[in-house]
Amino acid sequence: VRDLAAVLRGPELHDERALRAIVEGMLDQVAAVDLLLSDEAAARELVSALIATVASAATDDDGELAGLATRSLTLLATIGTRPAWHDAIVDGLRSLRGQVGARLASVVETHLRRLAPPPEDKSPADKPRQPEPASATTTAPGADAKPWVAKQHEAERLGRELQETCMRIMLGTGTPEEKTREAMRVQAEFQAAVKALYGA
């Protein structure tokens, strides 16, 4: 996790398109968020680096960091769903207001509305909604839950393996082009495995 935080802060990320592609692929694996948070000190470094990555995109004239910033925001919002991290993530997202351009600002506000929705202004005249009658075709609770739960656990395991593999590739030897090819191969295998898992 500290290595990922260091890469996000490093100057190479602005210059190496191949390195950005690898890091973006890693940030997409939000299923592994609990693994990222297992070391609290390292996780705090990562959260700080993610916020800095979004803020730096505002000064990126060619827009090449926009994709990385969007993925960083998605990962931050996912981390923010964990109760222990909720307040820190909300504060971090609020700190980005006024620092980013219109497109990223819209993404920031969307995540903030989900994590910290404004209180509803209910009028006394509002009538409570009547509960809708249960449909006769409604599936009984838990009828198909177990197979999907098992598939979700397997997808999360595959996501963790992909993240660990991409991390080893990124930190290993080889040219950026070789690392990109290998990362793309591994990600293609992951996507094929997930499709097979869900019967797609």
C-alpha positions in Angstrom: 0.0 0.0 0.0 2.9 2.4 0.8 4.4 1.6 -2.6 1.2 2.5 -4.3 1.0 5.8 -2.3 4.6 6.5 -3.3 3.9 5.9 -7.0 0.9 8.2 -6.9 3.0 11.0 -5.5 6.0 10.3 -7.8 6.8 12.6 -10.8 7.0 9.6 -13.1 3.2 9.2 -13.0 2.9 12.5 -15.0 5.4 11.4 -17.7 4.9 7.6 -18.0 1.7 6.8 -19.8 2.3 3.1 -19.4 2.8 3.5 -15.6 -0.5 5.4 -15.4 -2.3 2.6 -17.2 -1.0 0.1 -14.6 -1.9 2.2 -11.7 -5.4 3.0 -13.1 -6.0 -0.8 -13.5 -5.0 -1.3 -9.8 -7.3 1.5 -8.6 -10.2 -0.1 -10.5 -10.0 -3.2 -8.2 -12.2 -1.7 -5.5 -13.1 -5.2 -4.4 -9.8 -5.4 -2.7 -10.4 -2.2 -0.6 -10.4 -4.1 2.7 -6.9 -5.4 1.9 -5.7 -1.9 1.2 -7.1 -0.8 4.6 -5.6 -3.6 6.6 -2.5 -1.5 7.6 -4.0 1.7 9.0 -0.9 3.8 8.8 -0.2 2.8 5.2 -3.9 3.3 4.4 -3.7 6.9 5.7 -0.8 7.5 3.4 -2.7 6.1 0.5 -5.8 8.2 1.2 -3.6 11.3 1.4 -1.9 10.4 -1.9 -5.3 9.8 -3.6 -6.6 13.2 -2.6 -3.3 14.8 -3.8 -3.7 13.0 -7.1 -7.2 14.4 -7.7 -6.0 17.9 -6.7 -3.0 17.7 -9.1 -5.3 16.9 -12.0 -6.6 20.5 -11.8 -3.2 21.7 -13.1 -2.9 19.0 -15.7 -3.4 21.0 -18.9 -3.4 18.1 -21.3 -6.0 16.2 -19.2 -3.9 13.0 -19.1 -4.5 12.7 -15.3 -8.3 13.0 -15.5 -8.8 9.2 -15.7 -6.5 8.6 -12.8 -8.3 11.3 -10.8 -11.7 9.8 -11.5 -10.5 6.4 -10.4 -8.9 7.9 -7.3 -12.3 9.5 -6.4 -14.1 6.2 -6.9 -11.7 4.4 -4.6 -11.9 7.2 -2.0 -15.7 6.9 -2.1 -15.5 3.2 -1.6 -13.2 3.6 1.4 -15.6 6.2 2.7 -18.4 3.5 3.0 -16.3 1.9 5.8 -17.5 3.5 9.1 -14.0 4.0 10.5 -13.0 6.0 7.4 -16.3 7.8 6.6 -15.5 11.2 8.3 -11.9 11.4 7.0 -13.0 10.7 3.4 -15.9 13.2 3.6 -13.5 15.9 4.9 -11.0 15.0 2.2 -13.6 15.3 -0.6 -14.9 18.6 0.8 -11.3 19.9 0.8 -11.2 19.3 -3.0 -14.0 21.8 -3.6 -12.7 24.8 -5.5 -9.4 23.0 -6.3 -10.6 21.0 -9.3 -12.3 21.8 -12.6 -16.0 21.5 -13.4 -16.0 17.9 -14.5 -14.1 16.5 -11.5 -16.0 18.9 -9.2 -19.2 17.2 -10.4 -17.8 13.8 -9.6 -16.7 15.0 -6.1 -20.2 16.4 -5.4 -21.8 13.1 -6.5 -19.7 11.1 -4.1 -20.3 13.6 -1.3 -24.1 13.4 -1.8 -23.9 9.6 -1.4 -21.6 9.6 1.6 -23.1 12.6 3.4 -26.5 13.4 2.0 -28.1 16.7 3.0 -30.9 16.3 5.6 -34.4 16.1 4.0 -36.7 19.0 4.5 -40.0 17.3 5.3 -43.1 19.4 5.4 -45.8 18.5 8.0 -48.3 18.3 5.2 -46.4 15.5 3.5 -48.2 12.3 3.8 -46.1 9.1 4.4 -46.1 6.8 1.5 -48.2 3.7 1.8 -46.3 0.5 1.5 -46.8 -1.2 -1.8 -48.5 -4.6 -1.6 -46.0 -7.5 -2.0 -46.0 -9.0 -5.4 -47.1 -12.6 -5.7 -44.1 -13.2 -7.9 -41.6 -11.8 -5.4 -38.8 -14.2 -4.7 -38.6 -15.4 -1.2 -35.7 -13.7 0.8 -32.5 -15.7 0.4 -33.8 -18.0 -2.2 -30.9 -17.4 -4.6 -28.6 -15.6 -2.2 -26.0 -18.3 -1.4 -24.7 -18.9 -5.0 -24.3 -15.2 -5.5 -22.6 -14.7 -2.2 -20.1 -17.4 -3.1 -19.5 -15.8 -6.5 -19.0 -12.4 -4.9 -16.4 -13.9 -2.5 -14.6 -15.6 -5.4 -14.6 -12.3 -7.4 -13.1 -10.5 -4.5 -10.4 -13.1 -4.1 -9.6 -12.8 -7.8 -9.5 -9.0 -7.5 -7.0 -9.2 -4.6 -4.8 -11.6 -6.6 -4.9 -9.2 -9.6 -4.0 -6.2 -7.5 -1.0 -8.1 -5.9 0.1 -9.3 -9.3 -0.1 -5.8 -10.8 1.8 -4.4 -7.9 4.6 -6.9 -8.4 4.7 -6.1 -12.1 4.8 -2.3 -11.5 7.7 -2.7 -8.9 9.6 -5.3 -10.9 12.2 -5.0 -13.6 11.5 -4.4 -17.3 10.7 -1.5 -19.6 7.4 0.4 -19.2 6.1 -1.2 -22.4 6.9 -4.7 -21.1 5.2 -3.9 -17.8 2.1 -2.6 -19.6 1.8 -5.7 -21.8 2.1 -8.0 -18.9 -0.4 -6.0 -16.8 -2.9 -6.0 -19.7 -2.4 -9.8 -20.1 -3.1 -10.3 -16.4 -6.1 -8.0 -16.5 -7.5 -9.8 -19.5 -7.2 -13.1 -17.7 -9.0 -11.6 -14.6 -11.9 -10.3 -16.8 -12.2 -13.7 -18.5 -12.3 -15.4 -15.1 -15.0 -13.0 -13.8 -17.1 -13.5 -16.9 -16.8 -17.3 -16.6 -17.7 -17.0 -12.9 -21.0 -15.1 -13.6 -21.7 -17.1 -16.8 -21.4 -14.0 -19.0 
